[in-house]
Amino acid sequence: MLALARRWRSAKAPIWPAPCTRGNFSSAASQVAEDVPVPQTFEEAIGDKPLLVRDYIRQALYHPKFGYFSSRPDVVGSMREPLDFSGISGGRFAYRKHIAELYKQNDMSWFTPVELFQPWYGFAVAEYILQTMNPQFPLKIYEIGGGTGTCASNVLGYIRERQGDVYKTMHYTSVDVSEGLANKQRHRLCEEEEHGDKFSVECRNARDKSGWGEQDESPCYVVMLEVLDNMPHDLLFRESSKSPWMETYVQYDSSESRFVEHHRPVEDSLVSRCLEILGKERDGDSVDVVRKLTKSVKSIFSRVLPSPEKWWIPTGCMELLESLHYARPNMVMVVSDFSFLPEVKIPGRGAPLVSSKKDGVTTDYSSYLDAKGEADIFFPTDFDQLLILDNECAISQSEGKIVPNKFGVYRGSAIMSSSNFMSRFAYVNQVKTKSGFNPLLDEYSNTKVYLSAPVLKG
């Protein structure tokens, strides 16, 4: 049976910070003025003002008191020690049974891939970086959404052992919106593993351009392992393919004691920019013959039987890319995420899976409005759209400093399956069961890796 991962998770960066000390770890909730009532429920925290869908999702996931990740720092599991894959006697079935037992023992919603396959997953990321870095510059790595710090631990450990000279001058900065996870990383990397002067963590929103400080044009790497899937999206709606897209707002209806949707003409600047870029890809001509034919058939069908459409657009991802390309224009991006999610109940192109797990039992929701900080909201990544956004954001944030190559491309990009990436950069023989089954290569067929680097400077 084809294995489709429901969740290969990590929870959810800066000018050069002081080692292990920089970052605001105070909760936003503690900064509430004394005369302002402290909300007691998610509904009170949201209030009755209309919010764009991305803002509602941001609150449901990251509100300092009621957000899914902020209020549950242990939702992402941490392995006490690496798995002994050679000790698993069978193949796929035996592996899955073993993992299921781990979930029961630890009462965790999920383990990240870098956690399950440590240290080999992190080693593969480090090996890719060492093979592609410019040795003329000190190595700088930024990780967004560092989870429990396992990736940072494995990457730093690998480079310290394999390239001691690189390790001496490098720095690894983690940026995480979760105060609890940021503190875990800080304690683990700086105190337990003594990477003190090589590692620092900041608790803040990486999408906020102001948090990155002044532009730094030196080469660096930005690592994002399962980060885009939790980036807030906006929801567009139209009555038919001939109607204009409208943006969606969420508002609490006290008379019905529930959140409801409203649609308005597109006014938000971020929604407008994202729609302008991706609307060309969706509605414009395609060089792919199959996609042209499919679009033609859909167009004919929509004229015969017009129907409403919903489209989840990655405005959070675009906001992040704009900030990154402005702040670190010569970055190399290493992105891993889902390209497809099974059993999605929510309608719309690119719709999220809304799910929670308790006592080993998974519960899926039919509406994102029901999450309310009690469930994860995660999206598939359209990697073709990611490539388009990456190039467009590089152009818009470059202030004319970069020019395309002869193919009109501003970024050198590659999209590959996770198994392909691991086959090239990981010690794959270390992740085999007794029967020869390799979960690092054979599971999670719905994940991909995106690699992107600058090509030319003007």
NORDAZI-V369127 format. One record per residue. PSI is psi as a letter, one per 20 degrees, with the letter a starting at -180 (NA if undefined). Layout:
# NORDAZI-V369127
PSI ; PSI
This chain:
# NORDAZI-V369127
p ; p ; p ; o ; p ; h ; o ; n ; q ; q ; a ; NA ; NA ; q ; r ; o ; r ; q ; p ; j ; h ; q ; q ; o ; j ; q ; q ; h ; h ; i ; j ; p ; q ; h ; j ; p ; p ; p ; q ; i ; r ; g ; g ; h ; h ; h ; a ; j ; q ; p ; q ; q ; h ; h ; h ; g ; g ; g ; g ; h ; h ; j ; p ; h ; h ; i ; q ; g ; h ; h ; i ; m ; i ; j ; h ; p ; q ; p ; p ; h ; q ; q ; q ; n ; h ; i ; i ; o ; h ; b ; c ; g ; g ; h ; g ; h ; g ; g ; h ; h ; h ; g ; g ; g ; h ; i ; l ; q ; h ; r ; q ; q ; h ; h ; g ; h ; k ; q ; j ; h ; g ; h ; h ; g ; g ; g ; g ; g ; g ; h ; h ; i ; q ; o ; i ; i ; q ; q ; p ; p ; p ; p ; p ; p ; m ; i ; c ; j ; j ; g ; g ; g ; g ; g ; g ; g ; g ; g ; h ; h ; h ; h ; m ; h ; h ; g ; h ; h ; j ; r ; q ; o ; p ; q ; p ; p ; i ; o ; g ; g ; h ; g ; h ; g ; g ; g ; g ; g ; h ; h ; g ; g ; i ; l ; k ; g ; i ; i ; q ; q ; q ; p ; n ; r ; o ; i ; i ; o ; h ; h ; i ; i ; b ; q ; p ; o ; j ; q ; q ; r ; q ; o ; p ; o ; o ; l ; g ; h ; h ; j ; p ; p ; q ; q ; p ; q ; q ; q ; h ; r ; i ; i ; q ; q ; q ; q ; q ; p ; q ; p ; q ; p ; o ; h ; h ; i ; l ; r ; q ; r ; q ; q ; p ; q ; q ; p ; h ; p ; h ; g ; g ; g ; g ; g ; h ; g ; g ; h ; h ; g ; h ; g ; i ; a ; q ; q ; i ; p ; g ; g ; h ; g ; g ; g ; h ; g ; g ; h ; g ; g ; h ; h ; h ; g ; n ; q ; q ; q ; q ; q ; o ; o ; q ; m ; h ; g ; g ; g ; g ; g ; h ; g ; g ; g ; h ; g ; h ; m ; h ; k ; q ; p ; p ; o ; p ; p ; r ; p ; i ; q ; p ; q ; k ; p ; i ; p ; q ; q ; p ; k ; q ; r ; p ; o ; q ; q ; p ; p ; k ; j ; p ; p ; p ; q ; q ; i ; p ; h ; i ; i ; g ; l ; i ; i ; q ; q ; o ; q ; q ; q ; p ; o ; h ; g ; h ; g ; g ; g ; h ; g ; g ; h ; h ; g ; g ; h ; i ; i ; k ; j ; i ; q ; q ; r ; a ; i ; j ; j ; p ; h ; p ; o ; q ; p ; p ; q ; q ; h ; h ; g ; g ; h ; h ; h ; i ; r ; m ; h ; i ; i ; l ; q ; r ; h ; i ; i ; p ; n ; h ; h ; h ; i ; r ; l ; i ; k ; q ; r ; p ; p ; p ; p ; q ; q ; g ; q ; q ; NA
